[in-house]
Amino acid sequence: MTAVVRDPIPLSARPGLRPPAAGAASLALRPLIDAPRVQARVIAVFPTAVYLELRGPGESGAAEPRVVAVVSSDAVRLPNAVVVVAASRERPFHAVREGSDAFVGDGRVEMDGLQVRVRRWWDPAPSLGALSVPALARGVRGLETALDAAGGTAGCGLAGHPDPLRLARHCAAGELAGAVEAAERIVGLGPGLTPSGDDILAGLLVSLRLVGGAVRHGGTAVWLAGWLGAAVTTDAGTRTTALAATLLHCAAGGQAGAEVAAVLRGVAGHEPPAPAVRRLLSAGHTSGADLAWGVRTGCRAVLELATAAARDGRATA
């Protein structure tokens, strides 16, 4: 991912606003940020993040991503984020008010009390390279060992609920109808800006697509990700929060937050899994554990499906 650096180039301010801060934006946002500016509204403000929802015809029918996250440099980096160069202790969002107007476009994100000029880009779709089935098996074992050592996914917001377990079984067997039925029941399930059911689905979808695309014989997993992603995003805008709907759309397209991407790189053998797992589990109240549950489920399903495809290929060779 592109490093976030301070921009030494003087940037002109719009009338009535202080000079803009420099930021690094996800490539998922490039069509929005490079386009003429459009109106948005501030839907939530936290010490580490501000969330803006784009306004458009019918609003709920606006193209995704329709929620933009502006986050501090020490915040969780979502796949729809613009990262500013300030840490949360510098209180970069102290003057921003929930419900106020904002604008996105012309290379900037603007709101009362803050404007950010995008000077860098980072890619939310990590490259995992090529994986063999045995290499994936080692990666999945490493992931599960790291999760167990860090306390597992006991903090998952849907712990004990039957549908995530049903979803895992159907995905591992490549049973689309059963997977869709279980997934649709957990869309929007749970409290908060990103309900637990949506975080589980986001971790699952991005893992099926990216790991399935990296491993030999992973075509069934990618096929499953495509259909499952289409099913859960079709009416996500009316079934869950605006932020969660945007994150589901990102995951369906193979776009992950920095913490999830690091875990997937660990599965692919590009970095130690344990530190990445610990960072992911520390995200949010239950979001980290929910995402980790989905990632583990997705990686395990890819392994099961790829192993079966490789076995069937040998049998028919």
C-alpha positions in Angstrom: 0.0 0.0 0.0 1.2 3.6 -0.7 2.8 5.2 2.3 1.1 8.2 3.8 3.6 11.1 3.7 3.3 14.8 4.5 2.9 16.8 1.3 5.3 19.7 1.1 3.5 21.4 -1.8 1.4 24.4 -0.7 -2.2 23.8 -1.5 -4.7 26.6 -2.1 -7.8 26.8 0.2 -11.3 27.3 -1.1 -12.8 30.6 0.1 -13.9 30.4 3.7 -12.0 27.2 4.5 -8.6 26.7 6.1 -5.8 25.3 3.9 -6.4 21.7 3.0 -4.6 18.7 4.6 -2.9 16.1 2.4 -4.5 12.7 2.2 -4.0 9.2 0.7 -7.2 7.7 -0.8 -8.2 4.2 -1.7 -8.4 3.5 -5.4 -12.0 2.4 -4.8 -12.8 6.1 -4.4 -10.9 7.4 -7.5 -14.0 7.6 -9.7 -15.6 9.8 -7.1 -12.7 12.0 -6.2 -11.5 12.6 -9.7 -15.0 13.5 -10.9 -16.7 17.0 -10.5 -17.6 17.5 -6.8 -21.0 16.3 -5.5 -22.8 17.0 -2.3 -22.6 14.7 0.7 -23.6 14.8 4.4 -21.7 13.9 7.5 -23.4 10.8 9.0 -21.0 10.1 11.9 -18.0 11.7 13.6 -15.5 9.9 15.8 -12.0 10.8 17.1 -10.5 8.6 14.5 -12.9 8.9 11.6 -15.6 10.9 9.8 -18.1 9.2 7.5 -19.8 11.0 4.6 -22.7 9.8 2.6 -23.0 11.0 -0.9 -26.3 12.6 -2.0 -27.8 11.7 -5.3 -31.0 10.8 -7.1 -33.0 8.9 -4.6 -29.8 8.6 -2.4 -30.4 4.9 -1.7 -30.0 4.2 -5.4 -26.7 6.1 -5.7 -23.8 4.2 -7.2 -21.3 2.6 -4.8 -19.2 3.5 -3.0 -21.7 6.0 -1.6 -20.0 6.3 1.8 -16.5 7.8 2.1 -14.5 7.4 5.3 -12.0 10.1 6.2 -9.7 8.6 8.8 -6.7 9.5 10.9 -3.4 8.0 10.3 -3.7 5.6 13.2 -7.3 4.5 12.5 -8.5 1.2 11.0 -8.0 1.7 7.2 -11.3 0.7 5.5 -11.3 0.0 1.8 -13.3 3.2 1.2 -11.0 5.4 3.2 -9.1 8.7 2.7 -6.3 8.7 5.2 -5.2 12.1 6.5 -1.6 12.8 7.8 -2.8 13.6 11.3 -3.0 11.1 14.2 -6.2 11.0 16.3 -4.3 12.6 19.2 -4.1 15.7 17.0 -7.9 15.9 16.8 -8.2 16.4 13.1 -12.0 16.1 13.2 -12.8 18.2 16.2 -14.5 20.9 14.2 -16.6 18.5 12.1 -20.3 18.2 13.0 -22.6 15.3 12.4 -25.4 16.2 10.0 -23.4 19.0 8.3 -22.9 19.3 4.5 -19.9 18.1 2.8 -18.5 17.7 -0.8 -16.5 15.0 -2.6 -14.8 15.6 -5.9 -12.3 17.8 -7.8 -9.6 15.9 -6.0 -10.8 16.9 -2.6 -13.1 16.0 0.3 -14.5 19.1 2.0 -16.6 19.6 5.1 -17.1 22.3 7.7 -13.8 22.6 9.6 -11.8 20.3 7.4 -10.8 19.9 3.8 -8.5 17.2 2.4 -6.6 17.2 -0.9 -5.9 13.8 -2.2 -2.2 13.6 -3.1 -1.6 9.8 -2.9 -3.4 6.6 -3.7 -3.4 3.2 -2.2 -4.7 -0.1 -3.5 -7.4 -1.9 -1.4 -7.1 -5.1 -3.5 -3.9 -6.8 -2.3 -1.9 -8.9 -4.7 -1.4 -12.4 -3.3 0.6 -13.9 -6.1 0.2 -17.6 -7.1 -0.6 -20.2 -4.5 -0.5 -24.0 -4.7 -3.0 -26.0 -2.8 -0.3 -27.3 -0.4 0.9 -23.7 0.2 -2.7 -22.6 0.9 -3.1 -25.5 3.4 0.0 -24.2 5.2 -1.3 -20.7 5.2 -4.7 -21.7 6.5 -3.1 -23.7 9.3 -0.9 -20.6 10.2 -4.0 -18.4 10.2 -5.9 -20.8 12.5 -2.9 -21.2 14.8 -2.5 -17.4 15.1 -6.3 -16.9 15.7 -6.2 -19.6 18.5 -3.2 -18.0 20.1 -4.9 -14.6 20.1 -8.1 -15.8 21.6 -9.8 -16.9 18.5 -13.0 -15.3 17.3 -14.8 -15.5 20.7 -15.6 -11.8 20.4 -17.7 -12.4 17.2 -21.0 -10.6 17.6 -22.9 -13.6 16.2 -21.2 -16.2 18.4 -23.7 -19.0 18.9 -26.0 -18.0 16.1 -26.6 -20.9 13.7 -26.5 -19.1 10.4 -22.8 -18.2 10.2 -22.1 -21.9 10.8 -24.6 -22.9 8.1 -22.9 -20.4 5.8 -19.5 -21.9 6.4 -20.7 -25.4 5.7 -22.4 -24.5 2.5 -19.4 -22.4 1.2 -17.0 -25.2 1.9 -19.2 -27.6 0.0 -19.7 -25.1 -2.9 -23.5 -25.2 -2.3 -24.6 -21.8 -3.7 -28.3 -22.0 -2.8 -27.7 -22.8 0.8 -24.9 -20.3 1.1 -27.1 -17.5 -0.3 -30.0 -18.4 2.0 -27.8 -18.3 5.1 -26.0 -15.1 4.0 -29.2 -13.2 3.4 -30.4 -14.0 6.9 -27.4 -12.3 8.5 -27.3 -9.1 6.3 -27.8 -6.2 8.7 -27.8 -8.5 11.8 -26.3 -6.9 14.8 -25.9 -3.3 16.2 -23.6 -0.5 15.1 -22.5 1.2 11.9 -21.2 -2.1 10.6 -23.4 -4.9 12.0 -21.7 -8.2 12.8 -23.4 -10.1 10.0 -22.1 -7.7 7.4 -18.5 -7.8 8.8 -18.6 -11.6 8.6 -19.9 -11.4 5.0 -17.3 -8.8 4.1 -14.4 -11.0 5.4 -15.9 -14.1 3.7 -16.4 -12.4 0.3 -13.0 -10.8 0.0 -11.3 -14.1 1.0 -13.2 -16.2 -1.4 -12.5 -13.8 -4.3 -8.8 -13.0 -3.6 -7.6 -16.3 -2.2 -9.7 -18.2 -4.7 -8.1 -16.1 -7.5 -4.6 -16.8 -6.2 -4.7 -20.5 -5.7 -4.7 -23.1 -8.4 -8.1 -24.8 -8.8 -9.7 -21.8 -7.1 -12.3 -21.2 -9.8 -15.2 -22.5 -7.8 -14.5 -20.2 -4.9 -14.3 -17.2 -7.2 -17.6 -18.3 -8.8 -19.2 -18.6 -5.4 -17.9 -15.2 -4.4 -19.5 -13.6 -7.5 -22.9 -15.0 -7.0 -22.9 -14.7 -3.2 -21.7 -11.1 -3.5 -24.4 -10.2 -5.9 -27.0 -11.7 -3.6 -26.1 -9.8 -0.5 -25.5 -6.5 -2.2 -28.6 -6.3 -4.3 -30.7 -4.7 -1.6 -28.1 -4.0 1.0 -28.9 -0.3 0.9 -32.3 -1.0 2.4 -31.4 -3.8 4.8 -28.3 -2.5 6.6 -26.5 0.8 7.3 -25.1 2.9 4.5 -21.5 2.3 5.6 -22.0 -1.5 5.9 -23.7 -1.6 2.5 -20.7 0.2 0.9 -18.2 -2.2 2.6 -20.2 -5.2 1.3 -19.9 -3.8 -2.2 -16.2 -3.3 -1.7 -15.7 -6.8 -0.5 -17.7 -8.3 -3.3 -15.3 -6.6 -5.7 -12.2 -7.9 -3.8 -11.4 -4.7 -2.0 -10.2 -5.1 1.6 -9.2 -2.9 4.5 -5.6 -2.7 5.4 -6.0 -5.0 8.4 -7.8 -7.7 6.4 -5.4 -7.4 3.6 -2.5 -8.0 5.9 -4.1 -11.2 7.2 -4.6 -12.5 3.6 -1.0 -11.7 2.8 -0.1 -13.8 5.9 -2.2 -16.7 4.5 -0.3 -16.3 1.2 3.0 -16.5 3.0 4.1 -12.9 2.4 4.2 -11.9 6.1 4.0 -13.4 9.5 0.3 -14.1 10.3 0.3 -13.6 14.0 0.9 -9.8 14.1 -1.6 -9.2 11.3 -4.2 -11.3 13.2 -3.7 -9.4 16.4 -4.1 -6.0 14.6 -7.3 -7.3 13.0 -8.8 -8.6 16.2 -8.2 -5.2 17.9 -10.4 -3.4 15.4 -13.6 -2.0 16.8 -15.8 -3.6 19.4 -16.7 -6.8 17.6 -15.7 -5.8 14.0 -12.3 -7.3 14.1 -13.5 -10.7 15.4 -16.4 -10.7 13.0 -14.1 -10.0 10.0 -11.6 -12.6 11.2 -14.5 -15.1 11.4 -15.4 -14.4 7.8 -11.8 -14.5 6.6 -11.1 -17.8 8.3 -14.4 -19.2 6.9 -13.5 -17.9 3.4 -10.0 -19.3 3.4 -11.1 -22.7 4.7 -13.8 -22.8 2.0 -11.2 -22.0 -0.7 -9.0 -24.7 0.6 -11.8 -27.3 0.7 -13.0 -26.4 -2.8 -9.6 -26.3 -4.4 -8.6 -29.6 -2.8 -11.7 -31.2 -4.2 -11.1 -29.7 -7.6 -7.5 -30.9 -7.7 -8.6 -34.4 -6.6 -11.3 -34.5 -9.2 -8.8 -33.4 -11.8 -6.4 -36.1 -11.0 -9.2 -38.7 -11.0 -10.2 -37.7 -14.5 -6.7 -37.2 -15.9 
